Amino acid sequence: MSKQQPSHVQQTRTGAAVVSRRRALSTVMSAAALAAMGLAASGASAQDGAYPNKPVTLIVSAAAGGTTDIAARMIAEPLSKALGQPVVVDNRPGGNGGIAASAVQRAKPDGYTLLVQYSGFHVITPLLMKNLQWDPVKDFAPVANLLSAPQVLVVRPSLPVKSLKELVAYAKANPNKLNYASSGNGSLQHVSTELLNQMAGIKITHVPYKGTGPAMTDLLGGSVDLTITTPPPLIPHIAAGKLRPLVVTSKSRIPSLNDVPSAPEAGYADLDVSSWFAMYAPAGTPKAVVDKLAGDIEAIMRTDAFRKKAETLGAEAKFMGPQQLDQYQRAELTRWGKVIKSADIQAE
């Protein structure tokens, strides 16, 4: 017959068993809690990384009808298919590109609000305008360049000139009589024509608009005499005889306007001016999001359909990814800073 254990020994063993069971239960519960937390974190990460999961908005710095708007609409439809989400074009002209730039600058850096920007507003406006509320380098993450294009100088058909040489002679014979339209103060159109004024020793008066579209409306209506802008909005009107092209501001002719002389042929070799139209995200946008957008855009721009459409419009599907675009925009800021200083171009 076994000897009965003292009561204090039995209580000790019972207490130890209870503690052991509690520890085991606590371990199981902790493991379950950790697993649940892990699953939750995993789910959150997956949700955060599932870009995009709602519509993307492209805020355009110019009115409908200009090349900035054309570039945005050319990329919007195929990009929507690539992302599996609607891509909406939102035109916000005005403020020399500042209205659109400021809207994107203030937007949440999550890849859902993007800027389609015109080079004149991005690298010339900041050089001419004081007290800007946005910085072209610090406030934006470069995504991709979409289109590049030379400028074309066109006049209303009723103007009695058929070449750049004749335009210069007419301007000298009629001082302060001619005026030109631009897409805004500080635009490349503005700087290009002021550069021509300096080179030729003439004075053609600047009339700024909120984008190329409104400028074209008044030029076609005869309210202004001429403009310098990219080919896409001009080619249909040139073909219809509603505008007369005098020169392409590039070193050689372009296929879509092969009967129009280049700047060197017209006697102004230094009038070599090209525009570019690029996409930016707010600064701080995750690199993975920027890289995805850039990768999808590159694939779209390498298709025959996109390239041929650009060529038909007189532009070039010239892709630049984030790093290359960043380097290019910095070089452009330096280049145009020198031009503006040497030509003494002032903001109006």
Protein Blocks (a to p, Z undefined) as FASTA:
>chain_A
ZZdddfklmmmmmmmmmmmmmmmmmmmmmmmmmmmmmmmmmmmmmmmmmccfbdcddddf
bdehiaklmmmmmmmmmmmmmnopacdddddeejhhmmmmmmmmmpccehpaccdddfkl
mmmmmmmpghiabdfklmpccfbdfbdcdddddddfklccfbfklmmmmmmmmghkbccd
dfbehiaklmmmmmmmmmnopacdddddebjklmmmmmmnopambdcddfklmmmmmmno
paccfbdcbfbdcfklmmbccfklnopaklcccddddddddehiafklmmmmmmmmmmmm
mpmklmmmmmmnopacddddfklmmmmmmmmmmmmmmmmmmnopacZZ
